[in-house]
Amino acid sequence: MDINDLRSIATVGSFVVFVSILIWTWNKRNSRDFKEAANLPFVEDAKPVRHKKIIAKKGKRK
């Protein structure tokens, strides 16, 4: 087995993984989950986050 056989196996393996991801993505069972995930940035939080100002204390230098 030389390097070209390993490259061929890696190429075929990558193609199989790519096609598997495509099938998983376009599966109708997963479409609701993907739509929900796509809308997450637009969902407002129930409670707004309040940012506290942090004031650094200066230490005494000797």
C-alpha positions as CSV (number, residue, x, y, z in Angstrom):
1,M,0.0,0.0,0.0
2,D,1.5,3.3,-1.0
3,I,0.6,6.9,-0.3
4,N,-1.8,7.2,-3.2
5,D,-3.9,4.4,-1.8
6,L,-4.1,6.2,1.5
7,R,-5.1,9.5,-0.3
8,S,-7.8,7.7,-2.2
9,I,-9.2,6.2,1.0
10,A,-9.1,9.6,2.7
11,T,-10.9,11.2,-0.3
12,V,-13.7,8.6,-0.4
13,G,-14.1,8.7,3.4
14,S,-14.4,12.5,3.3
15,F,-17.0,12.3,0.5
16,V,-19.0,9.8,2.5
17,V,-18.9,12.1,5.6
18,F,-19.9,15.0,3.4
19,V,-22.9,13.2,1.9
20,S,-23.9,11.9,5.4
21,I,-24.0,15.5,6.7
22,L,-26.0,16.6,3.7
23,I,-28.6,13.9,4.3
24,W,-28.7,14.7,8.1
25,T,-29.2,18.4,7.4
26,W,-31.9,18.0,4.8
27,N,-33.8,15.4,6.8
28,K,-37.4,16.7,7.5
29,R,-37.2,15.5,11.1
30,N,-34.4,17.9,11.9
31,S,-35.9,21.0,10.1
32,R,-37.8,22.2,13.2
33,D,-34.7,22.0,15.3
34,F,-32.6,23.9,12.7
35,K,-35.3,26.6,12.3
36,E,-35.4,27.0,16.1
37,A,-31.7,27.3,16.3
38,A,-31.6,29.9,13.4
39,N,-34.0,32.1,15.4
40,L,-32.1,32.0,18.7
41,P,-30.3,35.4,18.1
42,F,-33.7,37.1,17.8
43,V,-35.2,35.8,21.0
44,E,-35.3,38.3,23.8
45,D,-34.3,37.5,27.3
46,A,-36.9,37.4,30.0
47,K,-34.8,39.5,32.3
48,P,-32.5,42.2,31.0
49,V,-28.9,41.8,32.2
50,R,-27.6,44.6,34.3
51,H,-24.0,45.4,34.0
52,K,-22.2,46.5,37.1
53,K,-19.3,48.9,36.9
54,I,-16.2,47.4,38.4
55,I,-13.9,50.0,39.9
56,A,-10.4,48.8,40.4
57,K,-9.0,49.6,43.8
58,K,-5.6,51.1,43.8
59,G,-3.2,49.6,46.2
60,K,-0.9,51.6,48.4
61,R,2.7,51.5,47.1
62,K,5.5,51.6,49.5
